[in-house]
Amino acid sequence: MCKASPQELTIIKNIKHKSRESLAGAMGITEKTLSEYISRIKRKRKEAKNFLSLTDPIKSELYPKRTGE
């Protein structure tokens, strides 16, 4: 799985309540570049959701409940 890049993390933290134009300007990038980063974020999010759906049936085996502690 891929981790978010520093630029993607900046976008994730700051995208709420901002226009794409103002966010791109604040980051010093073009709106086209910002759109590319957003596309990558969406793709990674989709991949993560797919992975979670694959592992849901074995969740109890991955995270067994502790007893006696």
C-alpha positions as CSV (number, residue, x, y, z in Angstrom):
1,M,0.0,0.0,0.0
2,C,1.1,3.5,-0.7
3,K,1.5,6.2,1.9
4,A,0.4,9.7,1.4
5,S,3.2,12.1,0.2
6,P,3.9,15.3,2.1
7,Q,2.0,17.3,-0.6
8,E,-1.0,15.0,-0.4
9,L,-1.1,15.3,3.4
10,T,-1.0,19.1,3.1
11,I,-4.0,18.9,0.7
12,I,-5.9,16.5,3.0
13,K,-5.3,18.9,6.0
14,N,-6.2,22.1,4.1
15,I,-8.8,21.3,1.4
16,K,-11.9,21.8,3.6
17,H,-13.6,25.1,3.1
18,K,-11.1,26.3,0.6
19,S,-11.4,26.8,-3.2
20,R,-9.0,24.8,-5.3
21,E,-7.7,28.1,-6.7
22,S,-6.8,29.4,-3.2
23,L,-5.3,26.1,-2.0
24,A,-3.1,25.8,-5.1
25,G,-2.0,29.4,-4.7
26,A,-1.1,28.8,-1.0
27,M,0.9,25.7,-1.9
28,G,2.6,27.4,-4.8
29,I,1.3,24.9,-7.4
30,T,-1.1,25.2,-10.4
31,E,-4.7,24.1,-10.2
32,K,-3.8,21.3,-12.7
33,T,-1.1,19.9,-10.4
34,L,-3.5,20.2,-7.4
35,S,-6.1,18.2,-9.4
36,E,-3.4,15.5,-10.1
37,Y,-2.7,15.2,-6.3
38,I,-6.4,15.0,-5.6
39,S,-6.8,12.2,-8.2
40,R,-3.9,10.3,-6.5
41,I,-5.6,10.8,-3.1
42,K,-8.9,9.4,-4.5
43,R,-7.1,6.4,-6.0
44,K,-5.3,5.6,-2.8
45,R,-8.6,5.9,-0.8
46,K,-10.3,3.5,-3.2
47,E,-7.4,1.0,-2.9
48,A,-7.6,1.2,0.9
49,K,-11.4,0.7,0.9
50,N,-10.9,-2.4,-1.4
51,F,-8.2,-3.8,1.0
52,L,-10.5,-3.3,4.0
53,S,-13.3,-5.1,2.3
54,L,-11.1,-8.0,1.5
55,T,-9.9,-8.3,5.1
56,D,-13.3,-7.8,6.8
57,P,-14.1,-11.5,6.8
58,I,-10.9,-12.3,8.8
59,K,-11.0,-9.3,11.1
60,S,-11.6,-11.4,14.2
61,E,-8.5,-13.5,13.3
62,L,-6.4,-10.4,12.8
63,Y,-7.5,-8.8,16.0
64,P,-8.2,-11.5,18.6
65,K,-9.7,-10.4,21.9
66,R,-7.4,-10.5,24.8
67,T,-8.5,-12.5,27.8
68,G,-7.3,-12.5,31.4
69,E,-5.5,-9.2,31.4
